[in-house]
């Protein structure tokens, strides 16, 4: 308790205007990476210290008992960083075994190194360690954290009666840097003390400024770095046994990933005959809207190192089918701070899709004040002559203090199909204050009625003109009861781009508070302030508008302290749309249990019920849009568990069952003003939808970046007309459906040229 008081009462010193500096010297003898920092080699180098708090207290000095010191050196192969983290109660250091790349969010103390050799405030390479030696590598960009980015690096940790220690050996193959005789790198080191939920940084961080990458110190004096050739191979073999409805199939696959360092700045990644058979299931739901559902990308080649391609908001990798023949990426940044990204993918012909070639080119120029310009072009060519081309220009301009920002995104599409060509444009502009307790922004979004990026990107709908404003307020200084308080409000006016017809006037407000016991509580409200016009729901164009009710929805939620063995997340709320007597009730409850330092599990029960929902359901014989008034409800159960034997072996289990029902009460057509009128339509039945998935994975990292994975998958997807009244009856009926069982074994082995050369 007394140390918590020290945290709270530490005197604020304010954020420093001048970044810190550390003078690095070349190692005479490279340190041994063993987690023990008392060796003679480390005693030769200067100490970096004076860590400053940025959460939950902003600008406070680190208490003396938790002193943190670090040292750094380098040679021709790697950068070496050693961190000593003292603790007056070493028996209270929180340590839990977890999978690689899963330290963030676990109950672990940890130390994070953020390195940016270009010092442009755009991209940081992150290397994190837990006290038990679990590794996590992350690529940080201005608005994204990519934990799918994986590199091979060495580390070691050690715990004694004074605290814990970490050593990082980061090879140049894991970094990108300019070609220069003398180099200065932006670096920050962040320590997280889990039992106090406290974060401390070597160079002070203002968390009200969203660009954390721009808040870093400098390691000065890298000289004559001569990195080795970066060339690695990742071959794989896999085998599958799949059983569906009594029929069993066997398959055997093989392929390879190749990574080649073209120079110290640019890297080529290539996948030959990729295998995505072990990728997890999508969280499928019943879609009654006129727009498609966007699913997360889970395929490794398209999740690793794609932050540059995602920057222009024109790349939705799920457009590239699993029937991939090969794919290639070239990425890097030159000494003039120009980043270049090229991606090419070729998919084979199927019954539904022709042979297709996907290309994306990105040019990203860093400017002063952490500003940048990004040019993106996507191109899709299909056998038969179909062509889709989209070009976008993204501009982010910030003032010298990085407190104000202009964001502009301009896009043009050109789609050529069978005998016709369509061109369109879109633009998004935002002016905002992005730092400080009080922040605000004003935005305008325009999408023409012919803009279409969806051959390689994702857009729910075009033909939109939108003006919006938002305000945000956050208190980061600790008060008597609170450690964090934030509230926000958002207002949006929307109409069609062509013709200029009113669509909706919507709002959203939110407040979140975190208390001293780290209980988080919040409320939110959203809805439409007036009746609106929906020009898409009818599936008949703008001449057949559907009148939406003014509506509101309220939600309350709380989350208990994740440091405890048992924690609980709860949210509940409801909403109303008076025009059609529609109302909604929903809740979500999710307990999480840490049984031991090796076993962790959580459960989610989520349900929603809407009475008198109205929406499109079919077309009649005269091509009239038929709407229904209906009851819609869903139940979702998710159980996920993780058992980690050690830093190399783990089991993962995930079960999900989503049950959704739609019961139609009455059918309607639309009158001339968009309101519902009775219809004698009788052609459509109710819907009973089930999605059942089980994933069980065993992973063994038998060597750096080398893995054996054994995966069992079970899936049932059914949609019928018979409605079940009880969950047990529905479950029994579901399990009588044919299910797909798949058992797969996959072996990947990492081969590094430098290692093979030594052999």
MIROKE-627229 format. One record per residue (C-alpha): residue in one letter; x, y, z. Coordinates in steps of 0.2 Angstrom, whole numbers, padded with zeros to 4 digits, always signed. Layout:
<nodes>
aXYZ...
</nodes>
This chain:
<nodes>
x+0000+0000+0000x+0014+0012+0004x+0021+0010-0013x+0005+0014-0021x+0004+0030-0010x+0021+0034-0017x+0015+0033-0034x+0000+0044-0031x+0010+0057-0021x+0025+0058-0032x+0028+0077-0037x+0024+0081-0055x+0038+0087-0065x+0030+0091-0081x+0034+0085-0099x+0051+0090-0105x+0052+0100-0121x+0069+0094-0125x+0071+0075-0129x+0084+0065-0120x+0100+0059-0128x+0111+0044-0125x+0128+0042-0132x+0132+0025-0138x+0149+0017-0140x+0154+0002-0150x+0157-0014-0140x+0175-0021-0139x+0168-0038-0135x+0149-0041-0138x+0139-0044-0122x+0133-0062-0118x+0114-0062-0119x+0110-0071-0103x+0099-0059-0092x+0114-0056-0080x+0120-0038-0082x+0134-0039-0069x+0147-0044-0082x+0162-0034-0085x+0157-0029-0103x+0141-0020-0097x+0151-0010-0084x+0160+0000-0098x+0144+0009-0104x+0134+0024-0098x+0118+0022-0089x+0102+0029-0095x+0089+0033-0081x+0076+0045-0074x+0060+0037-0080x+0044+0047-0080x+0027+0041-0077x+0013+0044-0090x-0001+0033-0083x-0010+0033-0072x-0001+0049-0066x+0006+0060-0079x+0023+0068-0076x+0028+0060-0060x+0045+0054-0055x+0048+0035-0053x+0049+0031-0034x+0066+0027-0028x+0063+0009-0024x+0058+0006-0042x+0073+0013-0050x+0076+0009-0068x+0092+0009-0077x+0097+0005-0095x+0113+0003-0105x+0116+0000-0124x+0130-0004-0136x+0132-0011-0153x+0143-0021-0165x+0142-0026-0184x+0128-0038-0181x+0116-0031-0168x+0111-0018-0155x+0112-0024-0137x+0101-0016-0123x+0101-0021-0105x+0088-0015-0093x+0089-0016-0074x+0072-0014-0065x+0073-0013-0047x+0058-0018-0035x+0057-0016-0016x+0046-0032-0016x+0052-0044-0030x+0040-0057-0024x+0026-0046-0030x+0033-0044-0048x+0018-0050-0058x+0024-0064-0070x+0012-0076-0080x+0017-0088-0094x+0008-0083-0110x+0010-0086-0129x+0023-0076-0139x+0016-0059-0144x+0003-0059-0131x+0011-0050-0117x+0001-0034-0119x-0015-0038-0110x-0008-0052-0099x-0005-0050-0080x+0014-0047-0083x+0026-0033-0078x+0035-0030-0094x+0049-0019-0103x+0047-0012-0120x+0060-0005-0132x+0053+0006-0146x+0066+0010-0160x+0064+0021-0175x+0081+0022-0185x+0074+0036-0196x+0067+0047-0182x+0052+0052-0192x+0039+0048-0180x+0030+0037-0192x+0035+0019-0188x+0043+0011-0172x+0050-0006-0171x+0044-0013-0154x+0053-0027-0143x+0044-0032-0127x+0049-0044-0113x+0040-0051-0098x+0049-0057-0082x+0048-0075-0088x+0056-0071-0104x+0041-0071-0116x+0045-0061-0131x+0033-0049-0141x+0038-0039-0156x+0026-0025-0163x+0027-0013-0177x+0020+0003-0171x+0013+0016-0184x+0003+0032-0180x-0014+0024-0179x-0010+0005-0178x+0000-0008-0168x+0004-0024-0178x+0008-0039-0167x+0008-0050-0182x+0025-0043-0187x+0037-0056-0182x+0056-0055-0181x+0070-0067-0174x+0080-0059-0160x+0088-0065-0144x+0084-0060-0126x+0086-0066-0108x+0078-0061-0091x+0083-0064-0073x+0074-0061-0057x+0083-0059-0040x+0081-0051-0023x+0083-0034-0030x+0071-0034-0045x+0072-0041-0062x+0083-0039-0077x+0081-0040-0096x+0094-0041-0111x+0089-0038-0129x+0100-0043-0143x+0092-0035-0159x+0100-0040-0175x+0100-0027-0189x+0090-0040-0199x+0075-0035-0188x+0077-0017-0192x+0077-0005-0207x+0088+0010-0207x+0096+0023-0219x+0113+0021-0226x+0124+0033-0217x+0141+0033-0209x+0135+0041-0193x+0117+0038-0187x+0106+0044-0173x+0091+0033-0169x+0075+0038-0160x+0072+0027-0145x+0061+0026-0130x+0060+0013-0116x+0044+0010-0107x+0042+0000-0091x+0025-0007-0085x+0023-0011-0067x+0007-0022-0067x+0002-0022-0049x+0000-0003-0050x-0005-0003-0068x+0009+0010-0070x+0018+0015-0085x+0035+0024-0085x+0045+0030-0100x+0063+0035-0102x+0058+0050-0113x+0042+0058-0106x+0026+0054-0115x+0010+0064-0116x-0004+0052-0119x-0016+0065-0124x-0005+0067-0140x-0010+0052-0151x+0007+0051-0159x+0017+0042-0147x+0031+0038-0160x+0035+0057-0160x+0039+0057-0142x+0056+0048-0140x+0073+0051-0135x+0089+0049-0146x+0103+0036-0146x+0117+0045-0154x+0133+0039-0162x+0130+0023-0172x+0146+0023-0184x+0150+0012-0199x+0136+0000-0197x+0139-0014-0209x+0124-0026-0208x+0125-0043-0214x+0116-0050-0229x+0097-0053-0224x+0091-0069-0232x+0080-0081-0224x+0069-0096-0230x+0054-0103-0221x+0049-0119-0230x+0033-0129-0223x+0025-0145-0226x+0007-0149-0220x-0006-0163-0221x-0024-0163-0218x-0038-0175-0215x-0056-0168-0217x-0072-0177-0214x-0089-0170-0219x-0105-0180-0219x-0097-0196-0219x-0084-0193-0233x-0066-0191-0229x-0052-0182-0239x-0033-0182-0237x-0022-0169-0243x-0003-0165-0242x+0004-0147-0246x+0021-0139-0246x+0028-0122-0250x+0040-0108-0244x+0041-0090-0238x+0057-0081-0243x+0063-0065-0235x+0077-0055-0244x+0086-0039-0238x+0088-0030-0255x+0098-0017-0245x+0099-0010-0227x+0082-0002-0230x+0072-0013-0242x+0065-0030-0240x+0057-0043-0252x+0044-0055-0245x+0038-0069-0255x+0026-0083-0252x+0026-0098-0264x+0010-0110-0263x+0004-0103-0247x-0006-0113-0235x-0021-0105-0225x-0029-0121-0220x-0025-0118-0201x-0032-0100-0201x-0046-0098-0188x-0065-0097-0193x-0074-0080-0196x-0087-0074-0183x-0101-0077-0195x-0118-0068-0192x-0134-0067-0201x-0133-0052-0212x-0150-0043-0216x-0142-0027-0222x-0140-0021-0240x-0121-0021-0237x-0108-0034-0235x-0099-0038-0219x-0081-0034-0217x-0071-0048-0208x-0054-0047-0200x-0039-0054-0210x-0031-0069-0202x-0019-0076-0215x-0001-0073-0210x+0006-0066-0226x-0008-0052-0226x-0006-0048-0208x+0013-0046-0207x+0021-0030-0212x+0006-0023-0221x+0004-0006-0212x+0011+0003-0227x-0002-0004-0238x-0016-0001-0226x-0011+0017-0224x-0021+0024-0239x-0037+0015-0234x-0038+0007-0251x-0033-0011-0247x-0044-0025-0240x-0034-0040-0241x-0049-0052-0240x-0053-0048-0258x-0038-0059-0262x-0045-0077-0262x-0037-0091-0253x-0034-0099-0270x-0017-0090-0270x-0004-0096-0282x+0010-0084-0276x+0012-0066-0268x+0026-0054-0266x+0030-0039-0256x+0044-0026-0257x+0044-0013-0243x+0057-0001-0236x+0061+0017-0233x+0076+0026-0241x+0088+0039-0233x+0077+0053-0240x+0063+0046-0229x+0053+0040-0244x+0044+0024-0240x+0040+0012-0255x+0029-0003-0254x+0024-0015-0269x+0013-0030-0267x+0008-0042-0280x-0003-0057-0279x-0010-0070-0291x-0025-0081-0288x-0029-0096-0298x-0045-0098-0308x-0060-0106-0299x-0078-0109-0304x-0083-0092-0297x-0068-0082-0301x-0056-0080-0316x-0037-0080-0315x-0034-0063-0306x-0019-0052-0304x-0019-0040-0289x-0006-0025-0287x-0004-0011-0275x+0009+0002-0275x+0012+0014-0261x+0024+0030-0260x+0025+0037-0243x+0035+0053-0240x+0039+0059-0222x+0039+0077-0219x+0044+0088-0205x+0034+0089-0189x+0029+0070-0191x+0019+0075-0206x+0018+0064-0222x+0011+0062-0240x+0005+0045-0246x+0001+0040-0264x-0008+0023-0266x-0013+0014-0282x-0022-0002-0282x-0025-0012-0298x-0034-0028-0302x-0034-0037-0319x-0044-0052-0322x-0044-0064-0336x-0057-0058-0349x-0052-0040-0348x-0060-0034-0332x-0050-0020-0325x-0051-0010-0308x-0039+0004-0304x-0040+0016-0289x-0028+0030-0284x-0028+0039-0268x-0018+0054-0260x-0017+0055-0242x-0010+0070-0233x-0007+0072-0214x+0000+0089-0209x+0004+0094-0191x+0011+0110-0183x+0028+0110-0175x+0021+0106-0158x+0011+0091-0165x-0005+0098-0157x-0015+0102-0173x-0018+0091-0188x-0025+0092-0206x-0030+0075-0213x-0035+0074-0231x-0038+0059-0241x-0043+0060-0260x-0047+0044-0270x-0052+0041-0288x-0059+0025-0295x-0059+0018-0313x-0068+0002-0316x-0070-0007-0333x-0082-0021-0335x-0091-0029-0350x-0093-0015-0362x-0094-0001-0349x-0082+0010-0339x-0087+0019-0323x-0077+0032-0314x-0079+0040-0297x-0071+0050-0283x-0071+0052-0265x-0063+0064-0252x-0061+0065-0234x-0055+0080-0224x-0052+0083-0206x-0045+0098-0196x-0043+0094-0178x-0033+0097-0162x-0025+0081-0157x-0016+0085-0141x-0020+0091-0124x-0035+0088-0112x-0047+0096-0124x-0048+0090-0142x-0059+0093-0156x-0061+0090-0175x-0072+0095-0190x-0074+0083-0204x-0081+0082-0222x-0083+0066-0232x-0089+0065-0250x-0091+0049-0260x-0099+0051-0278x-0112+0039-0284x-0100+0031-0296x-0085+0028-0284x-0081+0010-0282x-0065+0004-0273x-0071-0013-0269x-0061-0024-0281x-0047-0022-0269x-0054-0011-0255x-0069-0010-0245x-0083+0002-0245x-0100-0001-0237x-0109+0011-0249x-0105+0026-0260x-0116+0042-0265x-0113+0050-0248x-0110+0068-0242x-0107+0070-0223x-0102+0084-0211x-0097+0079-0194x-0089+0087-0178x-0082+0079-0162x-0076+0085-0145x-0065+0075-0133x-0060+0079-0115x-0048+0069-0105x-0040+0070-0087x-0025+0060-0085x-0019+0068-0068x-0024+0057-0053x-0038+0064-0042x-0044+0058-0025x-0054+0044-0033x-0050+0043-0052x-0034+0039-0062x-0042+0042-0079x-0057+0051-0085x-0063+0054-0103x-0078+0059-0112x-0083+0063-0130x-0097+0068-0141x-0100+0066-0160x-0113+0074-0171x-0115+0070-0190x-0126+0077-0204x-0128+0066-0219x-0136+0067-0236x-0134+0059-0253x-0121+0066-0264x-0132+0065-0280x-0146+0071-0278x-0143+0081-0262x-0157+0073-0252x-0156+0072-0233x-0152+0055-0225x-0149+0057-0206x-0144+0068-0192x-0135+0057-0179x-0126+0058-0163x-0115+0049-0151x-0109+0053-0133x-0098+0043-0122x-0090+0044-0104x-0077+0032-0097x-0070+0033-0079x-0056+0022-0071x-0055+0023-0052x-0041+0020-0040x-0045+0002-0038x-0045+0001-0057x-0063-0002-0059x-0068+0005-0076x-0086+0012-0078x-0094+0021-0092x-0110+0026-0101x-0114+0029-0119x-0129+0035-0130x-0131+0036-0149x-0145+0038-0161x-0154+0048-0174x-0161+0065-0169x-0174+0066-0182x-0183+0055-0194x-0171+0050-0208x-0172+0044-0226x-0164+0027-0230x-0160+0026-0249x-0152+0009-0249x-0163-0003-0238x-0176-0005-0252x-0163-0012-0264x-0172-0002-0278x-0162+0014-0279x-0166+0032-0272x-0183+0032-0280x-0189+0020-0266x-0184+0028-0250x-0188+0020-0233x-0192+0032-0219x-0181+0028-0203x-0188+0033-0186x-0179+0045-0174x-0171+0033-0162x-0159+0032-0147x-0149+0018-0139x-0141+0019-0122x-0127+0008-0114x-0119+0006-0098x-0104-0005-0094x-0091-0009-0081x-0075-0019-0081x-0066-0025-0065x-0047-0025-0061x-0039-0037-0073x-0025-0040-0061x-0036-0051-0050x-0037-0069-0054x-0056-0067-0057x-0062-0052-0067x-0078-0047-0075x-0084-0037-0089x-0103-0032-0090x-0113-0021-0102x-0131-0019-0105x-0143-0007-0112x-0158-0004-0124x-0165+0007-0137x-0181+0013-0144x-0188+0019-0162x-0205+0026-0158x-0211+0027-0176x-0214+0008-0178x-0215+0005-0159x-0198-0004-0160x-0187-0007-0145x-0171-0016-0141x-0164-0024-0125x-0146-0032-0124x-0133-0037-0112x-0116-0045-0112x-0107-0053-0098x-0089-0059-0099x-0080-0067-0084x-0061-0071-0085x-0051-0082-0074x-0033-0084-0072x-0032-0102-0064x-0013-0101-0063x+0002-0093-0071x+0000-0106-0085x-0019-0107-0088x-0031-0093-0092x-0049-0093-0099x-0063-0082-0102x-0082-0084-0107x-0093-0072-0116x-0112-0073-0116x-0120-0060-0127x-0138-0058-0132x-0150-0045-0140x-0168-0045-0143x-0177-0032-0154x-0196-0031-0156x-0205-0024-0171x-0189-0021-0181x-0193-0016-0198x-0182-0019-0214x-0182-0026-0232x-0185-0045-0234x-0189-0049-0252x-0195-0043-0269x-0213-0049-0275x-0217-0054-0292x-0220-0036-0297x-0203-0031-0291x-0210-0021-0277x-0199-0021-0261x-0207-0030-0247x-0203-0025-0229x-0207-0035-0213x-0211-0031-0195x-0202-0044-0185x-0194-0050-0170x-0175-0052-0171x-0164-0060-0157x-0147-0068-0155x-0137-0078-0143x-0119-0079-0144x-0108-0090-0133x-0089-0090-0133x-0077-0099-0123x-0058-0097-0125x-0044-0104-0115x-0025-0104-0116x-0013-0116-0107x+0005-0112-0109x+0017-0126-0104x+0032-0115-0106x+0039-0101-0118x+0039-0114-0132x+0023-0124-0130x+0005-0119-0129x-0013-0125-0131x-0027-0114-0137x-0045-0118-0137x-0059-0107-0144x-0078-0112-0145x-0091-0101-0153x-0109-0103-0156x-0120-0090-0163x-0139-0093-0164x-0150-0080-0172x-0169-0080-0176x-0180-0069-0186x-0199-0071-0184x-0210-0061-0196x-0226-0053-0189x-0232-0044-0204x-0227-0038-0222x-0228-0021-0230x-0224-0011-0245x-0218+0007-0245x-0229+0022-0249x-0224+0037-0259x-0216+0045-0244x-0207+0030-0238x-0218+0024-0224x-0225+0007-0222x-0241+0001-0228x-0250-0016-0227x-0246-0030-0239x-0254-0047-0243x-0237-0054-0246x-0235-0072-0240x-0220-0079-0249x-0206-0079-0235x-0204-0089-0220x-0195-0086-0204x-0176-0088-0202x-0166-0099-0189x-0147-0096-0191x-0133-0106-0182x-0114-0104-0184x-0104-0117-0173x-0085-0117-0173x-0072-0125-0163x-0053-0122-0164x-0041-0132-0154x-0022-0128-0158x-0006-0135-0151x+0010-0125-0155x+0028-0130-0152x+0041-0117-0156x+0056-0130-0157x+0068-0117-0164x+0068-0098-0168x+0054-0094-0179x+0051-0113-0182x+0035-0121-0177x+0025-0137-0176x+0006-0134-0176x-0007-0147-0174x-0025-0140-0176x-0042-0148-0175x-0057-0138-0182x-0075-0142-0181x-0089-0132-0190x-0107-0132-0192x-0117-0119-0202x-0135-0120-0204x-0150-0109-0209x-0168-0115-0209x-0186-0110-0208x-0191-0119-0192x-0190-0108-0176x-0184-0116-0160x-0191-0109-0144x-0178-0115-0132x-0159-0115-0133x-0158-0134-0129x-0170-0138-0143x-0160-0128-0156x-0144-0135-0150x-0150-0153-0152x-0157-0149-0170x-0140-0140-0174x-0130-0155-0169x-0140-0167-0180x-0134-0157-0195x-0118-0163-0205x-0102-0156-0197x-0085-0153-0204x-0070-0160-0195x-0053-0156-0200x-0036-0162-0192x-0020-0154-0199x-0002-0155-0195x+0010-0141-0201x+0029-0140-0199x+0038-0124-0203x+0057-0122-0201x+0067-0106-0201x+0083-0106-0211x+0094-0090-0210x+0108-0088-0222x+0121-0081-0210x+0118-0096-0198x+0120-0108-0213x+0136-0099-0218x+0143-0102-0201x+0139-0120-0202
</nodes>
